[in-house]
Structures are given as C-alpha cells and as structure tokens.
Amino acid sequence: VNLSAGMLTDFTPLTEYCTELCDIELANNFITAIPESISRLQNLERLDLTNNQIQVIPEHLRHCQRLQLLWLSGNQIAQIPDFIRTINFPELEKLDLSFNPAEIPSEVANIIHQKDDEDSNDDYDHHN
C-alpha cells in the first residue's frame, strides 16, 4: 500500500486492520511514531517511513521478522536501539538511517544502504 505524501500523522488503523500487508510506503508524511500494532504484520517485508517525524525505533518492530527493506531516513532518530545493533532481522537486506541525528554503529554498517548506492536491478523501486 502506498500512502506517501498523504499528510498522515498516524498509521495505527492500517496495522490493526490490514495484517496481511507486506509492503507499506508512508514516506513524506508527518508520522511521529511506529505503532505497537506493527508487530501484527508478520508478512511485512518492506517499510518506507522516509521523511517523517519519527524519533524512536520501537522495540516492537523486532517482531517483523520478514522485514527485508527498512527506510527510516530523514526522521529525528537520535539513537539506534540494541535490537537493531545486534541485527535481529534475519531477512533484513537494506536499512536506510541517513539524515537522522543518530550515529550509525559499526555493527549495522554492513546493512546500511544509501539510496544513491542502490543497484539498478533491485526488485523494489524506492522513490521519494
């Protein structure tokens, strides 16, 4: 589902009622938090929250074990939580934390994938 640039501040209803979603694009909104109900999305593979107002990567995100692509660039994230540092996402291939105040720890540097370095043959075309 693509709800980018939709002036959204919250996406809790989406995570509560559409539990089979595997691809969520919510870039360029005004979202301030990732709801706890995101843990219900057991099939979630791609989550794009680029250019929002998110300050914290919540612990409940770790329940999305199928997550492959996670874009959190352009937010207000000041600290990378331990569960991201220890890479508890077995499927995670790409993580974008650019343009956040947080210092990127070396433990996750190998999965950081800046947009300008993306392979042209990716199966997921990321647009802002």
Residue, then its C-alpha position, 0 to 999 in steps of 0.5 A: v500500500n502506498l500512502s506517501a505524501g498523504m499528510l498522515t500523522d498516524f498509521t495505527p488503523l492500517t496495522e490493526y486492520c490490514t495484517e496481511l500487508c507486506d509492503i507499506e510506503l508512508a514516506n513524506n508524511f508527518i508520522t511521529a511514531i511506529p505503532e505497537s500494532i506493527s508487530r501484527l504484520q508478520n508478512l511485512e517485508r518492506l517499510d518506507l517511513t522516509n521523511n517523517q517525524i519519527q524519533v524512536i525505533p520501537e522495540h516492537l518492530r523486532h517482531c517483523q521478522r520478514l522485514q527485508l527493506l527498512w527506510l527510516s531516513g530523514n526522521q529525528i532518530a537520535q539513537i539506534p536501539d540494541f535490537i537493531r545493533t545486534i541485527n535481529f532481522p534475519e531477512l533484513e537486506k537494506l536499512d536506510l538511517s541517513f539524515n537522522p541525528a543518530e550515529i550509525p554503529s559499526e555493527v549495522a554498517n554492513i546493512i546500511h544502504q544509501k539510496d544513491d548506492e542502490d543497484s539498478n536491478d533491485d526488485y523494489d523501486h524506492h522513490n521519494 
